[in-house]
Amino acid sequence: MTLKKHALALCLCLFTLLSNAQNFVIKGFTYDESTGESLPYCAVQLVGTSFGALSDATGAFLINKIPVGTYVVKVSLLGYNDLFDTVNVTGNTTLTKRYSISPLSKTLDAVQIKGENTRKEQETRTAVISVTPKDMSKMPAIGGQPDFAQYLQVVPGIVSTGDQGGQLYVRGGTPIQNMLLLDGIILFNPFHSIGIFSVFDMDIMSSADVYTGGFGAEFGGRISSVMDIKTRDGNKKRLSGKIDVSNIGAQMLLEGPLLKLKEDRKTAISFILSGKGSYLSQSSKIFYPYVTNEDGLPYNFLDLYGKVTLSTKNGTKWNIFGFNYDDRVKYSSVADYGWNNWGVGTNLLLVPGNAPTTIEAALAYSKYTSKLQDANFDPRSSSMDGFTFNLGFNYYLGKSLLKVGVDVVGYNTNYQYYTIYHSQRKIEDHTTDLSVYIKYKYNFRNKLLIEPGFRLQYYYSLGEVSPEPRLAIKYNILNNLRLKLAAGMYSQNLVAVSSDQDVVNLFTGFTSSPMENNLLPNTLFNSDKEIRGRLQKAQHAILGLEYDPISSLSFNLEGYFKNFSQLISANRYKMLEEDTEFIWEKGYAYGGDISVKYENNGVYIWLVYSLGWVKRNDGKITYFPHFDRRHNINLVASYAFGKRRSWEINARWNFGTGFPFTQTQAYYPHYDPANIADDYVSSNEDVYFFLSDFNKSRLPNYHRLDLGAKKKFFLGPRHSLELSLSMTNLYNYKNVFYVNRTTNDIIYQLPFLYYFGLTWKF
């Protein structure tokens, strides 16, 4: 009876809160006038008052509790003309507005800084970097076009294993502990084997938020980081696109209206199609004859994406999309590796009437498969397929926001491998994860922001419930000085399996947390300590400081600690068939990052330094995992000049200390007879090896300098040509990528390479 009373009181309070929020309201969406695309993070302000709002990632905004009167609304955003509108607020009025602002012919840096500072003051943004196509364009355009994968390698707290392999490690977390969302749908491998390319065409991206830790209650199922990518809609007013050709690959983008957006029409339908691929394995033989491998640079990939959008004037939007991403790399006499990821899905943004609410939903199915054939090991393969569904409600309460939602993820995994005795093993699993969450952002006079959240995660196959509180706080000490904090508890069911015998991991198999004791014990290795449940778990704590001494200069300092209290790893001590395939581990990651960014009059400089430690303990040894990098430095610089800033030069230098690896201690001959009648006298022996102490050595330091330049020619208001030239590893430093333990063949990271390309936009 007491529980019912509390629930009733909570409902009454919420109803009262939402009812009051509807008094004196101006709500609506912000759009790009030239394309009809929604514009996120526009500043919507009532001139001469403290009333205002920042439009969210969908372009939605709401200003409430406005006194009766006549006001001038100002809408502003970087690179767009300001828009002014006069509104009358009378009684309990709800005004619904659609603001379309037109692009500027010239970028104003002051507007950019001001808009970014507004976000810093009104959002907690701890351990998160927002990425836009404009940000990515300041990097050297390796391969002709800037890429999300190249930009991520500069983000504070992210460590890359190099130019090849496509592996990113975020503040102590492994790739499987990073969640990547594409319009709310999970992608299992978004990066190609040649690590300078992701599966995304930069021009289909609206924005991307990269959470390196401490993420909110709306995200779950991973214990390290989240990358939340939003794609844009197709042009609603005219047919447009892009064709890009370079010496290593090509891209094409086409978009336009199926039902054109007009003032007298309530509905518009648009499409966007994107395709990009690499022919590097063929072209490298022509352009890079100094590459010693007879197969050239053996990388090929093909990425296809398509989306259709139906949108209405009040902001409601329905998308249907599909993708197919394919990757193949073949090192002659070393390894043959490939993967494919395809899926279809739909998502919906619903704006119900005059209520201060938006509803978001997404449903999709996808399948990921990968296979590795190593020249000296048995083949390994992995596949995963399943569905994702999420439903979320956003209640706009002035500058505060209440989010509630539900997520459902169901998937099947199939991991096949061979034991040390060459017997084939297969691990299959089917599971469903269900979660509900709530998060409330309270804004106290733009001075104190508090975001408490709570996520309840239920793992059906394990029969386990994981309660996960989250918290984010920001205190605006001054307009240019802000203190921030984020903390939370996290869990995940998905497990990645890789071989410790690889100097660098090419292949990763996927499975869910094993239930059987013959696969995973109930205790730590060589210990009687019982493990609670079968989930992998982590806890995060992050503290940061933002400081903007002048409008064009900003500092960001963050310290973090991640406690990985329960982890599952492949059993590196397995000697007998009856030994378990997996073992429990625990560990932690801690460190700090400092980021300095300067932007003014076409000059852009971004310096990032990261210091970090990652340790693991499996009950027998404490060790540094293969992605532990003590020091990491990135410096990005660009300069745009000339008429309409049509010229641009840019550079990036990266330095990282060496990764841990296990040395080969000795070799010995080994003969494995097929049967008792084998002629062992005349048969050839195999070469086997002993390993030294686990990860006690370090690879050499990694460093690389990239340069780029581009020139844009404006052929009219809608047509342009851009010529680009870039160089990677300018001083041709030999960074180690892969070593075949049996033959000692070394595959190096990318040598000095040059790229040139031509891009036509129309």
N, C-alpha and C positions, 0 to 999 in steps of 0.2 A: 504494500500500500504506500509506503514511504517512497519507493522507487517511482511509482506512478505520479505521485505529487511532484517530485523533482523534475520528471520528464515534462509534466504539464506546465510547470513554472518556466522551464527552459523554452518551451514552444511559445508561451505567451510573451516572454522577453524578446525572442527572435522576431515574432510577429510585430510587436510594438516597434522594434528597431527598424525593421524593413518598411513599416508603414510610415514612420517619421521620415525615412530617407526619401520618400516620394514627394515630399513637400518642396516647392520652389526648385524644381530640377531642370537643368539643361543637360541633355544627353545626346549622343550621336556617334558618328564615325568620321574619320579623316581619310581623304583619298588623294591620289595623284591625279590632277586634272587631265594630264596628257594621255594616261593609259587606263584610268579607272581603278587602278590597283590601290588597296588599302594601305595607309601609311602609318606605321607604328611610331610611338614616342614623339608625337607632335605636342608642343606646348599650347594648351588652350587656356587663355587667361581673360578675365574680366578686367579691362583696362582701368587702372586707378584703384583697384581693390586687391585684397589678399585672396580672392576666390579664383580658383583655377584648378586644372588637372592636366595630367600627362596621359595621352592616349596609349593603350596597352599594345601588346604584340599583334592584335587583330585590328587595331585602329580605333577601338572603342574608348569613349571617355564619358565621364559623368561628373557634373558639378551640382551639389545640392545645398539645401538650407540657405538659399539666396534671398536676401530681403527684397521686398517689393520695390520695383523701380525700373528705370531704363538703363541699359548697359551696352557698352561696346565690347564685343568679343574679338580677341586677337588670336589667330592661329599661326604658329611659326614653326619652321623646321629648317635644318641645315640644307642649303641648296635650293630653297623654294622661296617664292615671294610671300610676304606676309599677307594674310587675309583678314579683313575687318568686317564685322557684321553687327548691326544694332538689333537688340532684342528687348522686349518688354516682359517683365515678370510681374504677374498679378495673381494674387490668391494662391491656391494650391495648383499652380500650373506646372505641367510637364511639357517642355519644349523638346522636340526631336529634330536634330539638325544633321545635315549631310554637307560637310565642308570639303570642297575640292580645291586644292592649292596648286598653282602652276610652278614648274621648275624655273630656277634662275638660269640665265645664260652664263653667269659667272659665280663661282663659289665664294662665299664670304666666310673666312675662317672664324670671325668673331661670333657668328651665329652658331657655328659648330660647337665652339667651346661653351657657349651659354646653354645650348640644348643639352650637352653632356653633363654640365654641372647640375641642371634641373633633375636629371635622372639620379645623379649621385645623392642629391638631397632627399629625394622622395622614394628611393628604393634601398633596401639593406645591402644588396649586392656584395656579400662577403664571399670570397673565393669564386667569383664568377667573372668571366670576360665575355663581352658581347662582340660578335664578329659580323661585319657586313661586307658585301662585295667591294665597297669603297676601301675598307681597311685592307682587304686582301690584295687590292691592286697596287699597294705601296711596296709589295714584295717583288724581288726579281722574278719576271715571268718565265720560269723554267718550263720549257716545252711550249712556249708561245702564250699561254694563258696562266694567270695566277690560280692557285689551287688551295682548297681548304686544308689539305694535309700539310702543305708547306707552311701555312700560317700557324697551324696548331703547334708546330715544333718550336715556335717562339713564345708561346703562352707560358707564363710563370707556372712552374710546378710540373710541366710535361717534359718527359724524357723520351727521345726517339732512339731506336736501335740503329738508326742511320738511314742512308739513302735507299737501302734495299731491305726487304722483309716486311715493311708496312706495319710495324709494331709500335704502339705508343703506350707509355706507362705514366700514370697520373698520380703523383704524390704517394708512391709506394704501392699502388694498385696495379694488378696485371690487366691485360686487355679484356679478359672475360669479366673483370670486375668493373669495367666501364660500360655504361649503357648509352647507346646512341639511338636517338629517336628522330624519325623523319615524319613530320606532321603527326606525331603521336604514335607512330608505328616503330617497333623495335627492328633495327638492322644488326645482323650478327657479325658482319665484316665489312666495314665501309672503306677500307684502305687497300690499295693495290700492293702487289709484291714489290714493285718499284716505289719506294716510300715517298716519292715526291708527288704522287697522284692519289686523290680520293676518287670515289665513284660519282661525286657531284660536279655538275657543271656550275661554276660560280654564278652564272647569270640566271639560274632558276632559284637561287637562294634569296629569301627575303632577309633573314637574320639567323644567327646561331648563338645560343647561350651555352658557354662551356663552364660547367660547375666542377671545379677541381676538388671539392669536398664540401661538407656541411650543407648539402642541398636540402630543399624543403620537403614537406610531407606529400606533395603531389607526385614525387618521384620515389620509386622503390624497386626492390628486386635486384639491386646491385649495392656493393659495399665500398666503392671507391669514388666514382665520378659519374657525371651525366653530361652528354652533349645533345642539346635540344635544338634541332634544325627545323626551321619553317621555310617552306617553299612559297613562292609568290604565284599569283594567278596570271593567266595569259592576258595580253593586251585586249581590253574590252572595246577599243575604238577603231583600231586599224590593224592590218597585217604587218608584222615586223619580224625581225630575226637577226641572225648572226651566222656567218660562215668563217671558220678559222682553219687555216692550213699552216702546218709547220713541218720541219724536216723530220719529226718523230711521230706526229699524230695529227688528227683532224677532229674538229668539232662542228656541230651544226645545231642551231636553235631556230625554231619557227613557232610563232604565236600569233593569235588574232581572235577576232570575234566570230562566233557562230550565230549569235543574235546580238547585234550591236547595242551598246549602251547609249540611250537617248533620254533627254529630259522628260519626254512624254511617255516613256516606257518603264514599267515597274520592274522588269526582269532583264538580265543580260546573261549570255552564255559565251564563254571564251575557252580557248584551249592553249596548251603549251606543250611542245615536243622537243626533246633534247637527245642528242646522240654524240658520243665521243669515243674515239678508239686510238690505239697505238699500233704503228707498224715499225716499232723500234728495232725488232729483231732483223728486219730486212734493210731498213734505211741506215742502221748503224754500220753495216758493211761498206756502205758508200761514203758516209760522212765521217766515220770514226775508224779508219783502217788501222790505227795504232792500237785499237783494242785487241789484245792477243787472242781472246777466245774465238775459235773458228766459227762459232755460231753468232758472232757479234754480241750484242746485248740482248739476251733471250727473253724479252718481255713483250707480251701482247695482251691487250685487254679491250673489251668492248662494253660500253655502258649505255643503256637506253632507258629513257624516262618519258612518261606521258601523263597529262592531267587535263581533265575537263572540269570547268567551274560554272555553276549556276549561282548567280547572286541577285539579290533584290535591293531596292532602294533603302530599306530600313536597316541593312547590314547583314541580314541572313544570307548564309553562303553554304553551298553543298559542293563538295569535290569528289571526283572519282579518279583514281590514279593507278598506275602500274609501272613496274620497273623490272629490268633484267640486267644484272651486273656480272661480268665474266672476266676471269683472270687466269693467265697461264704463264708459267716461267719454266724453262728447261735449261739446266746447266749440264752441258755435255759431260758424261762420265761421273757426274756428282749427284744431281737430284733432278727429279721431274715433279713439279708441284702445280696444282691448279685448284680453283674453286669457282662456284657459281652461286649467285643469290638472286632469286626472283620473287615477286609478290604482286598482289593486287589489293586495293583497299579503297575505303571511302571515309570521309570525315565531314562533319556538319557543324556549322556555327549558327545557332538559332537565337534571334533577338525577339523575345515575346512582348509585343505591344509597347506600352509606356513604362513597364516595370524596369527598375534599375538592375536588370539581370541579363546575363548571357549564358547560353547552354552550349557546351562543346561535347561532341561524341565522335568516336572513331572506331572502325572495325576493319581488320585486314587479315590476310593469310599470306605467309611467306615460307620459302624453303631455302636452306643453305646446305651445300655439299662441298666437301674438300677431300683431296687425296694427295699423298706424297709417296713417291717411289724413290727411295735413296739407293744409290749404287751398291751400298754395302749393308743395307738393312732390309728387312721384310717390309712390304707396303703397309701403309696406314691410311685409313679412311674414316670420315665422320660425316654425318648428316643430321640435320635438325629441321623439322617443319612444324608449323602450328599457327594458331590464331592469336590475335590480341584485340581486346575490346576495352574502351574506356569511355566514361561518361562523367562530365564535370559541370558544376554550377558555380558561376561567379556572381556574387552580390556586391554591387558598388555602393558603398556607404560614404559618399563624399570622397575624401582622400584615403579612406580606409577601404579594405576589401576583405570579403569572406569567401573562401573557396571550399567546396565540399565535392567529393567525387568517389567513384568506384572504378577499379581496374580488374580485368580478368585476362590471364595469360595461360594458354594451354599449348603444350608442345610435346613432340615425340623426338627422342634422340636415339641414334644408332652409331656406336663407336666400335670399329673393328681394328684389331692390331694383332701382332704376333708376340709370343713370349720369347724369353731368351733360348728356349728349347724349340723354337720355330713352330709351335703349335698355335693355331689361330684361335683368337678369343673375340667374343662379341658381347657388348653391353648395350642393351636396349632398355628404354624407359619411356613411360607416358605419365605426364603430370599436368596438374592445373593449379595455378596460383590465383587466389582471390584476395583483394585488398580494398579497404575503404580508408578515406583520409579527410581531414579537416584542417584548414589553416586560416588564421585571421591576421591581417596586417593592420595594425593600429598606428595612425599618424597623429602625433600630438604636436600641433602647431609647427610642422616641418622641423621640429627640434629633436624629437625622440621617435624613432620607428621601432616597433616591437612586432615580431612575427612568430607567435607560438604556433605549433602544429603538432598533429598526432596522426600516425598511420598504423593501422591494424592489418597485418599481413597474415594470411592463412595459406599454408602449403598443404594442399589436399593429399598428395602422394605420401607425404611424411606424417600427416596428421598433426602438424605443429602450427601453433599460433605465435606470431612475433609482434608484441607491442613496441612501437618505435616512436618515442617523443622527439620532436625537433624544435629548435629555437634559433632565431636570428634577431639581432639587435643592432641598431645604428644610432649613434648620438652625434648630432651636428654641433660640435663645440663652437665653431665659427662657420661662417659661410664657406670658408675654404679649408676647414680642418674638421675631419670626421673620424670618429672611432667606431669600429664595427666588430661584431662577434657572431659566430655561428657554431652550433653544436648539434649532435644528433646520434641516434642509434640506427643501425642498418643491418640488413640480412639478405642472403641470397641462396638459391637452391642450385643454380647452374655451376658446373665444375668444368674446368679446362684441364686437359691432359697433354703434357709435352714430355719429351725425352731429355733427361739430364746428360745423355751422351752427346747431344748436339752442342757444339761450341756456341752457335747462335740458332735459336729455334725458328725453323721454317713452318712446321706443322703443329697445329693444335687440334686435339679432339674434344668433343663436347658430350657431356652426359649430366644428368641430374645427380644430386647427392645419393650415393648408394645406400640401400636399406639393409642388404645382406651382410652378415658379419664376416663371410668369407671374402668380401670385397673391401670392407672398411671396418676396422675394429672399434670397440667401444671405449678404448683408452688410448692415451698417447703412447708412442713407441717406447718400449722398455719401461713402461710405467703402469701403476695400478690406478692412476687418476682417471676417474670416469668422465666421459664427455657428455654434456647435457644436450640431447637432441642431435639432429643430423644436419643442421644448418651451418653455413658459414656466416660469421658475424663480425661486425666492426663498430667502433665508436669514434666519432670525430670531434675535435675541438680546434677552432681557428680564431685567431685574434688579429685584427688588422688596423691600419691607420692610413687615411687618405689626406694628402696635403697638396693644395694648389697655390703656390706662392704668387704666381701671376696667371693671367688668363690662358696663356699658351703653354704653361709648364705644369705637369702634375707628377706627384710621387705616390706610389702605392707600396706599402710594406705589410707583409703578412707572415705570421708564424703559425705552424700547424702541428698537430699530433694526431695520428691515426693508430688506434689500437686494434689490431686484427686478432681478436680473442679466439676465433675458431676458423681454421682454414683446412681445406682438403687438398692433398697433393698426391701425385703418383708415388708409389713405394720405390724409392731408389735403392732400398736394401733387399729387394726381392731376389731370392736365390733358388727357392724351391717352388714347385707348382702349387703347393698348398698355402704358400705365403699370400697375404692379402694384396690386392692390386693397388690399394690406396692407404695412406696414413694421415693422421691428424697433425696439423702444425698450428703454431701461434706466432705472432710477431708484432712489429710496430714500425711505423715510419714517422719521422719528425724532421723538421727543418724550417727554412724560411726563404722567402723570395722578396726581392726588391725590384720594382719596375719604375723607370723614369721615362716620361714621354713629353716630347716637345713638338709643337706644330704651329707654324706661323709663316704666312707669305710664301707658301709652296714648299717650305722646309719641314721635313718630318724626320724625327729621330726617336727611336725606341730602344732603350737599353734594359735588358732583363738579366739578373743574376740570381741563381738558385743554389742553395746549399742544403743538402739532404742526406739522411741516413735511412737505410731500410735493412731490417734484420728479421730473420726467421729462426724458429726453434722447433725441431720435430720430435723432441723428447730424447734425442741422442746427441745431436750437435746443434750449436748455434752458428748460423752462417749468413753471409750476404747473398741474396738472390742475384741472378745474372743481370738484372736491370738496375742494380744499385749504382748510382753515379753521384760522387761526392760534390763535384762542382760542375755547373753548367752555365755558360754565358752566351747570350744572343745579342747581337747589335744589328738593328735595321735602320737604314737611312735612305731617304729619297728626296729629290729636289725637282719640282715642276716649274717650268719657266717658259718664256716666249708668249706670243699672242694666244690668248685663251688657254694658256698653260698647256700648249699642245706638245711640248717636249717634256720628257721625264727621264731621269736617271736614278737608279736605286741600287742598293747593295745590302747584303746580309752576311755576317760572319758568325760562325758558331764554334764554340770550344766546349768539349766535355771530357772529363777525366775518364779513364778506362773502366770498362765493365769487368766484374768478376768472371772467371771461368776456371774449369778444372783441367789441369794439365794431364797429358798422357805420360805415365810413369815408365812403362815398359811395354815391349811387344813380345809375343811368343807364338810359335807355330801350334796349330790345333787341327786335328783331323776328326771329323764326325762321320763314322761309317753309316751308310744307308741301311745295310743289313749285315748279317754274320758272314756272308760269302764275299764281301767286298775285298778287293785286292789292295790292302793298305800299303804294300811295299811300293807299288807303282803309282798310287793315287797322289794327287797334289794336296798339300795342306793349306788351310786358311790361316790368315794372319789375325790373331786376336791381340787385345791390349789390356793392360792394367791402368786404372785411373789413380791419380794422386789424390791428396786431400781435397775435399769438395769445395770448389770455388775459392781456393786459397790464393789464386794468382789473379792478375789483372791484365786485360788487353791494353795495348798502347792507347794513349790519349787520342781523341778524335778532334779534328778541326777542319773547317772548310770555308772558303770564301766564294760567294756568288755575286755576280754583277749583272745588271740589266739596263737597257735603254729602250725607249719607245718614242715614236713620233706619230701624232694623229693628224690626219688631213680631213677637214670638214668640207664635204661635198654638197652641203645643203642643210636645211633644218633637220632632216631625218636620216641623212646618209653620212657615213664617215668611213675612212680607211685608216688602219693603224698598222704600222710596221714595228716589229719588235726584234730585238737581239739580246740574248742573254748567255751567260757562261756560268757553269757550275764547277766547283773545285778548281778555281783559277790557277793555283800553284801546284795542282796535280799531286796532292798528298795521298799516300797509299794508306787508307783506313781499312782495317781488317773487317770483313763481313762474315765469312764462313770458312771453316777448316774441315776437311775430310780426315777423320782421325786415322784411318787405315793407310791412306796414300799420302797424307800431309799436303794435299792440294789446297791452295788458299784461293778463295774468291774474295776480291777486294770490293770495297764500296765503289761508287761511281768515280771514274777517272775524270780528268779535265774533259768537259763536253761543252759544245756550243750549240745554241738553238737559234733559229730565226723563223719568224712567222709573219703571216699577213691575216688581218682580221677585217672583215667587211660587215658593218652594221647598217641595217636599213629599217 
